[in-house]
Amino acid sequence: MGENRVFRVIKKISTDFFQDIKYYSVKLALLRTAETIFQILRLKNVSRYFQTKKTAYVLEYLKSHYGYVFTKLVNEESKSERETSIFNKPIWICWLDGIEHAPLLVQKCVSSIKKNAGNHPVNIITQDNYTEFVTLPEYIMEKKEKGLIGAAHFSDVLRVCLLAQYGGLWLDATIYCKGKLPDNYFENDFFTCKSEPSDVGCVSKNQWTTFCLGGNQDCIIFQVLRNFFFEYWKTEDCAIDYLFFDDAIEVAREYLSEINYLIKAVPYNNAERDCLIMRFADPWEKGCVDDLFAGTTILFKLGYREKQFLNEFTNKGEPTVYAAFLKDFEMGGTI
């Protein structure tokens, strides 16, 4: 680990530690610090132990402070007023700085979604246009401007507001779409990427993903989560955890049987969604990703921060799968 990186890691641990003490408790500060340190030391089991303890703390905090949000009945007096055909439900993508300023990987992903959207209008949400679609409380906009709500957590608010108001399908800008989006992604009250339950270090256990969420605008999941985020950010000045969106869904699932039913009703899909990026660093050979593209997975979750996978050449100077991806897989392969 280089000297600059060591300094950045120490600074991040220190910042998180004192922020947790200021806004939450010494206990949360110690749990998060232990998780991070043992993760750096590659002591996976020990790190996972503290991660589990931290998650339990976060869940209990959300229940004790915001449980009332999840027990409120959703007002359904305007239900289905804006219902649209499944064939033209909107697709939502967000890149606050504008896609033209996004990394090339993101631009490729967005292009793949547009290419395979069919009749579904694709809406790119940015800093300049989000107010054309949703109206947010002033306190949320003010906290965003002050930097108290970061871009990722502001995006969480936007996605549940957009889905609660319009329905459709939210796809993160780092999702690569290999083929036409199936109609069944838009047919039901709720849709998400889902696969066999697994201890992936997140409360979702692969039963939902926040990077792919869809359904009807009257879906109780989006209504309740919108209410939760509004109440949370009315009181809080920082996110209790980076993935607390997942924690909020878990609490909602525990409080409301209807939400638990909707999640359970989603069939397994896109099981190999994490596999493409895992091959990005491999040497490119004709047909080397044919097995992935011939399978049932339509949506592949990528990431522009996973630098270990994002080199265009191997140590031996060979073009990588990532290089082929940037060229739309037109490097002599069959894709």
Contacts in CASP RR format, 6 or more apart in sequence:
PFRMAT RR
TARGET T0000
AUTHOR 0000-0000-0000
METHOD contacts of the structure
MODEL  1
MGENRVFRVIKKISTDFFQDIKYYSVKLALLRTAETIFQILRLKNVSRYF
QTKKTAYVLEYLKSHYGYVFTKLVNEESKSERETSIFNKPIWICWLDGIE
HAPLLVQKCVSSIKKNAGNHPVNIITQDNYTEFVTLPEYIMEKKEKGLIG
AAHFSDVLRVCLLAQYGGLWLDATIYCKGKLPDNYFENDFFTCKSEPSDV
GCVSKNQWTTFCLGGNQDCIIFQVLRNFFFEYWKTEDCAIDYLFFDDAIE
VAREYLSEINYLIKAVPYNNAERDCLIMRFADPWEKGCVDDLFAGTTILF
KLGYREKQFLNEFTNKGEPTVYAAFLKDFEMGGTI
1 9 0 8 1.000
9 40 0 8 1.000
12 36 0 8 1.000
13 33 0 8 1.000
13 36 0 8 1.000
13 37 0 8 1.000
16 29 0 8 1.000
16 32 0 8 1.000
16 33 0 8 1.000
16 36 0 8 1.000
17 29 0 8 1.000
17 32 0 8 1.000
17 33 0 8 1.000
18 29 0 8 1.000
19 238 0 8 1.000
20 26 0 8 1.000
20 28 0 8 1.000
20 29 0 8 1.000
20 32 0 8 1.000
21 29 0 8 1.000
23 236 0 8 1.000
23 237 0 8 1.000
23 238 0 8 1.000
23 240 0 8 1.000
24 61 0 8 1.000
24 240 0 8 1.000
27 57 0 8 1.000
28 54 0 8 1.000
28 57 0 8 1.000
28 58 0 8 1.000
28 240 0 8 1.000
31 50 0 8 1.000
31 53 0 8 1.000
31 54 0 8 1.000
31 57 0 8 1.000
32 50 0 8 1.000
32 54 0 8 1.000
34 47 0 8 1.000
34 50 0 8 1.000
35 47 0 8 1.000
35 50 0 8 1.000
35 51 0 8 1.000
35 54 0 8 1.000
36 47 0 8 1.000
38 46 0 8 1.000
38 47 0 8 1.000
38 50 0 8 1.000
39 47 0 8 1.000
41 47 0 8 1.000
48 201 0 8 1.000
51 201 0 8 1.000
54 241 0 8 1.000
55 203 0 8 1.000
55 241 0 8 1.000
55 247 0 8 1.000
58 240 0 8 1.000
58 241 0 8 1.000
58 244 0 8 1.000
58 247 0 8 1.000
59 203 0 8 1.000
59 247 0 8 1.000
59 250 0 8 1.000
59 251 0 8 1.000
61 240 0 8 1.000
62 240 0 8 1.000
62 244 0 8 1.000
62 247 0 8 1.000
62 248 0 8 1.000
62 251 0 8 1.000
63 251 0 8 1.000
63 254 0 8 1.000
65 235 0 8 1.000
66 228 0 8 1.000
66 231 0 8 1.000
66 232 0 8 1.000
66 251 0 8 1.000
67 251 0 8 1.000
67 255 0 8 1.000
69 224 0 8 1.000
69 227 0 8 1.000
69 228 0 8 1.000
69 231 0 8 1.000
70 224 0 8 1.000
70 228 0 8 1.000
70 251 0 8 1.000
70 252 0 8 1.000
70 255 0 8 1.000
70 256 0 8 1.000
71 255 0 8 1.000
72 224 0 8 1.000
72 227 0 8 1.000
74 220 0 8 1.000
74 223 0 8 1.000
74 224 0 8 1.000
76 218 0 8 1.000
79 218 0 8 1.000
80 216 0 8 1.000
80 218 0 8 1.000
82 165 0 8 1.000
82 166 0 8 1.000
82 217 0 8 1.000
83 216 0 8 1.000
83 217 0 8 1.000
83 218 0 8 1.000
86 183 0 8 1.000
86 186 0 8 1.000
86 187 0 8 1.000
87 119 0 8 1.000
87 120 0 8 1.000
87 183 0 8 1.000
87 186 0 8 1.000
88 119 0 8 1.000
88 120 0 8 1.000
88 121 0 8 1.000
89 120 0 8 1.000
89 167 0 8 1.000
89 168 0 8 1.000
89 169 0 8 1.000
89 186 0 8 1.000
89 215 0 8 1.000
90 120 0 8 1.000
90 121 0 8 1.000
90 122 0 8 1.000
90 123 0 8 1.000
90 166 0 8 1.000
90 167 0 8 1.000
90 168 0 8 1.000
90 169 0 8 1.000
91 113 0 8 1.000
91 117 0 8 1.000
91 120 0 8 1.000
91 121 0 8 1.000
91 122 0 8 1.000
91 123 0 8 1.000
91 168 0 8 1.000
91 169 0 8 1.000
91 170 0 8 1.000
91 171 0 8 1.000
91 181 0 8 1.000
92 123 0 8 1.000
92 125 0 8 1.000
92 159 0 8 1.000
92 162 0 8 1.000
92 163 0 8 1.000
92 168 0 8 1.000
92 169 0 8 1.000
92 170 0 8 1.000
92 171 0 8 1.000
93 110 0 8 1.000
93 113 0 8 1.000
93 122 0 8 1.000
93 123 0 8 1.000
93 124 0 8 1.000
93 125 0 8 1.000
93 170 0 8 1.000
93 171 0 8 1.000
93 172 0 8 1.000
93 173 0 8 1.000
94 124 0 8 1.000
94 125 0 8 1.000
94 126 0 8 1.000
94 130 0 8 1.000
94 155 0 8 1.000
94 158 0 8 1.000
94 159 0 8 1.000
94 172 0 8 1.000
94 173 0 8 1.000
95 101 0 8 1.000
95 102 0 8 1.000
95 106 0 8 1.000
95 110 0 8 1.000
95 124 0 8 1.000
95 125 0 8 1.000
95 126 0 8 1.000
95 173 0 8 1.000
96 125 0 8 1.000
96 126 0 8 1.000
96 127 0 8 1.000
96 130 0 8 1.000
96 151 0 8 1.000
96 154 0 8 1.000
96 155 0 8 1.000
97 126 0 8 1.000
97 127 0 8 1.000
98 124 0 8 1.000
98 126 0 8 1.000
98 127 0 8 1.000
98 128 0 8 1.000
99 106 0 8 1.000
99 107 0 8 1.000
99 110 0 8 1.000
99 124 0 8 1.000
99 126 0 8 1.000
99 173 0 8 1.000
102 110 0 8 1.000
102 173 0 8 1.000
103 304 0 8 1.000
104 326 0 8 1.000
105 174 0 8 1.000
105 302 0 8 1.000
105 303 0 8 1.000
105 304 0 8 1.000
105 310 0 8 1.000
105 325 0 8 1.000
105 326 0 8 1.000
106 173 0 8 1.000
106 174 0 8 1.000
106 304 0 8 1.000
108 176 0 8 1.000
108 325 0 8 1.000
108 326 0 8 1.000
108 328 0 8 1.000
109 173 0 8 1.000
109 174 0 8 1.000
109 175 0 8 1.000
109 176 0 8 1.000
109 177 0 8 1.000
109 302 0 8 1.000
110 124 0 8 1.000
110 173 0 8 1.000
112 176 0 8 1.000
112 177 0 8 1.000
112 178 0 8 1.000
112 179 0 8 1.000
113 122 0 8 1.000
113 171 0 8 1.000
113 175 0 8 1.000
113 177 0 8 1.000
113 181 0 8 1.000
114 122 0 8 1.000
115 177 0 8 1.000
115 179 0 8 1.000
116 177 0 8 1.000
116 178 0 8 1.000
116 179 0 8 1.000
116 180 0 8 1.000
116 181 0 8 1.000
116 298 0 8 1.000
117 181 0 8 1.000
118 180 0 8 1.000
118 181 0 8 1.000
120 168 0 8 1.000
120 169 0 8 1.000
120 181 0 8 1.000
120 186 0 8 1.000
123 133 0 8 1.000
125 133 0 8 1.000
125 158 0 8 1.000
125 162 0 8 1.000
130 158 0 8 1.000
133 162 0 8 1.000
133 165 0 8 1.000
133 166 0 8 1.000
134 158 0 8 1.000
134 161 0 8 1.000
134 162 0 8 1.000
134 165 0 8 1.000
136 157 0 8 1.000
136 161 0 8 1.000
137 230 0 8 1.000
137 233 0 8 1.000
137 234 0 8 1.000
139 233 0 8 1.000
139 234 0 8 1.000
140 149 0 8 1.000
140 154 0 8 1.000
140 157 0 8 1.000
140 230 0 8 1.000
140 233 0 8 1.000
143 149 0 8 1.000
143 233 0 8 1.000
143 237 0 8 1.000
144 150 0 8 1.000
144 154 0 8 1.000
148 237 0 8 1.000
148 238 0 8 1.000
149 157 0 8 1.000
149 233 0 8 1.000
149 239 0 8 1.000
150 239 0 8 1.000
152 242 0 8 1.000
153 239 0 8 1.000
153 245 0 8 1.000
156 210 0 8 1.000
156 229 0 8 1.000
156 245 0 8 1.000
157 226 0 8 1.000
157 229 0 8 1.000
157 233 0 8 1.000
159 170 0 8 1.000
159 210 0 8 1.000
159 213 0 8 1.000
160 222 0 8 1.000
160 225 0 8 1.000
160 226 0 8 1.000
160 229 0 8 1.000
161 226 0 8 1.000
162 170 0 8 1.000
163 170 0 8 1.000
163 213 0 8 1.000
163 214 0 8 1.000
163 215 0 8 1.000
163 217 0 8 1.000
163 219 0 8 1.000
163 222 0 8 1.000
164 217 0 8 1.000
164 219 0 8 1.000
164 222 0 8 1.000
164 223 0 8 1.000
164 225 0 8 1.000
164 226 0 8 1.000
165 217 0 8 1.000
166 217 0 8 1.000
167 214 0 8 1.000
167 215 0 8 1.000
167 216 0 8 1.000
167 217 0 8 1.000
167 219 0 8 1.000
167 222 0 8 1.000
168 186 0 8 1.000
168 214 0 8 1.000
168 215 0 8 1.000
168 216 0 8 1.000
168 217 0 8 1.000
169 181 0 8 1.000
169 185 0 8 1.000
169 186 0 8 1.000
169 191 0 8 1.000
169 212 0 8 1.000
169 213 0 8 1.000
169 214 0 8 1.000
169 215 0 8 1.000
170 212 0 8 1.000
170 213 0 8 1.000
170 214 0 8 1.000
171 177 0 8 1.000
171 211 0 8 1.000
171 212 0 8 1.000
171 299 0 8 1.000
172 211 0 8 1.000
172 212 0 8 1.000
172 301 0 8 1.000
174 211 0 8 1.000
174 301 0 8 1.000
174 302 0 8 1.000
174 303 0 8 1.000
174 304 0 8 1.000
175 211 0 8 1.000
175 212 0 8 1.000
175 299 0 8 1.000
175 300 0 8 1.000
175 301 0 8 1.000
175 302 0 8 1.000
176 276 0 8 1.000
176 299 0 8 1.000
176 300 0 8 1.000
176 302 0 8 1.000
176 325 0 8 1.000
177 298 0 8 1.000
177 299 0 8 1.000
177 300 0 8 1.000
178 292 0 8 1.000
178 293 0 8 1.000
178 297 0 8 1.000
178 298 0 8 1.000
178 299 0 8 1.000
178 300 0 8 1.000
179 298 0 8 1.000
181 298 0 8 1.000
182 298 0 8 1.000
184 191 0 8 1.000
185 191 0 8 1.000
185 214 0 8 1.000
186 214 0 8 1.000
186 215 0 8 1.000
188 215 0 8 1.000
188 265 0 8 1.000
188 266 0 8 1.000
189 215 0 8 1.000
189 216 0 8 1.000
189 218 0 8 1.000
189 219 0 8 1.000
189 262 0 8 1.000
190 214 0 8 1.000
190 215 0 8 1.000
190 216 0 8 1.000
190 219 0 8 1.000
190 221 0 8 1.000
190 262 0 8 1.000
190 263 0 8 1.000
190 265 0 8 1.000
190 266 0 8 1.000
191 212 0 8 1.000
191 213 0 8 1.000
191 214 0 8 1.000
191 215 0 8 1.000
191 266 0 8 1.000
192 208 0 8 1.000
192 209 0 8 1.000
192 212 0 8 1.000
192 213 0 8 1.000
192 214 0 8 1.000
192 263 0 8 1.000
192 266 0 8 1.000
193 208 0 8 1.000
193 209 0 8 1.000
193 211 0 8 1.000
193 212 0 8 1.000
193 269 0 8 1.000
193 270 0 8 1.000
193 273 0 8 1.000
193 299 0 8 1.000
193 301 0 8 1.000
194 206 0 8 1.000
194 207 0 8 1.000
194 208 0 8 1.000
194 209 0 8 1.000
194 263 0 8 1.000
194 266 0 8 1.000
194 267 0 8 1.000
194 268 0 8 1.000
194 269 0 8 1.000
194 270 0 8 1.000
195 206 0 8 1.000
195 268 0 8 1.000
195 269 0 8 1.000
195 270 0 8 1.000
195 271 0 8 1.000
195 273 0 8 1.000
196 206 0 8 1.000
196 268 0 8 1.000
196 271 0 8 1.000
197 205 0 8 1.000
197 206 0 8 1.000
197 207 0 8 1.000
198 205 0 8 1.000
198 206 0 8 1.000
199 205 0 8 1.000
200 206 0 8 1.000
202 243 0 8 1.000
202 246 0 8 1.000
203 246 0 8 1.000
203 247 0 8 1.000
203 249 0 8 1.000
203 250 0 8 1.000
204 246 0 8 1.000
204 249 0 8 1.000
204 250 0 8 1.000
207 263 0 8 1.000
207 264 0 8 1.000
208 246 0 8 1.000
208 249 0 8 1.000
208 263 0 8 1.000
208 266 0 8 1.000
209 301 0 8 1.000
210 245 0 8 1.000
210 246 0 8 1.000
210 249 0 8 1.000
211 301 0 8 1.000
212 270 0 8 1.000
212 299 0 8 1.000
213 222 0 8 1.000
215 222 0 8 1.000
219 262 0 8 1.000
220 256 0 8 1.000
220 258 0 8 1.000
220 259 0 8 1.000
220 262 0 8 1.000
221 249 0 8 1.000
221 252 0 8 1.000
221 259 0 8 1.000
221 262 0 8 1.000
221 263 0 8 1.000
224 252 0 8 1.000
224 256 0 8 1.000
224 259 0 8 1.000
225 248 0 8 1.000
225 249 0 8 1.000
225 252 0 8 1.000
228 248 0 8 1.000
228 252 0 8 1.000
229 248 0 8 1.000
232 248 0 8 1.000
240 247 0 8 1.000
241 247 0 8 1.000
249 259 0 8 1.000
249 263 0 8 1.000
252 259 0 8 1.000
253 259 0 8 1.000
253 260 0 8 1.000
253 263 0 8 1.000
254 260 0 8 1.000
269 296 0 8 1.000
269 298 0 8 1.000
270 296 0 8 1.000
270 297 0 8 1.000
270 298 0 8 1.000
270 299 0 8 1.000
271 296 0 8 1.000
271 297 0 8 1.000
272 292 0 8 1.000
272 295 0 8 1.000
272 297 0 8 1.000
272 300 0 8 1.000
273 297 0 8 1.000
273 299 0 8 1.000
273 300 0 8 1.000
273 301 0 8 1.000
274 300 0 8 1.000
274 301 0 8 1.000
275 292 0 8 1.000
275 297 0 8 1.000
275 300 0 8 1.000
276 289 0 8 1.000
276 292 0 8 1.000
276 300 0 8 1.000
276 302 0 8 1.000
276 321 0 8 1.000
276 325 0 8 1.000
277 300 0 8 1.000
277 301 0 8 1.000
277 302 0 8 1.000
277 303 0 8 1.000
277 306 0 8 1.000
277 309 0 8 1.000
278 309 0 8 1.000
279 288 0 8 1.000
279 289 0 8 1.000
279 292 0 8 1.000
279 321 0 8 1.000
280 309 0 8 1.000
280 310 0 8 1.000
280 320 0 8 1.000
280 321 0 8 1.000
280 322 0 8 1.000
280 325 0 8 1.000
281 308 0 8 1.000
281 309 0 8 1.000
281 311 0 8 1.000
281 314 0 8 1.000
281 320 0 8 1.000
281 321 0 8 1.000
281 322 0 8 1.000
282 288 0 8 1.000
282 314 0 8 1.000
282 320 0 8 1.000
282 321 0 8 1.000
283 314 0 8 1.000
283 316 0 8 1.000
283 318 0 8 1.000
283 319 0 8 1.000
283 320 0 8 1.000
283 321 0 8 1.000
284 318 0 8 1.000
284 319 0 8 1.000
284 320 0 8 1.000
284 321 0 8 1.000
284 323 0 8 1.000
284 324 0 8 1.000
284 331 0 8 1.000
286 332 0 8 1.000
286 333 0 8 1.000
286 334 0 8 1.000
287 333 0 8 1.000
287 334 0 8 1.000
287 335 0 8 1.000
288 321 0 8 1.000
289 321 0 8 1.000
289 329 0 8 1.000
289 335 0 8 1.000
290 334 0 8 1.000
290 335 0 8 1.000
292 300 0 8 1.000
293 335 0 8 1.000
304 310 0 8 1.000
309 322 0 8 1.000
310 322 0 8 1.000
311 320 0 8 1.000
311 322 0 8 1.000
312 319 0 8 1.000
312 320 0 8 1.000
312 322 0 8 1.000
312 323 0 8 1.000
312 326 0 8 1.000
313 319 0 8 1.000
313 320 0 8 1.000
313 323 0 8 1.000
314 320 0 8 1.000
319 331 0 8 1.000
323 331 0 8 1.000
324 330 0 8 1.000
324 331 0 8 1.000
324 333 0 8 1.000
324 335 0 8 1.000
329 335 0 8 1.000
END
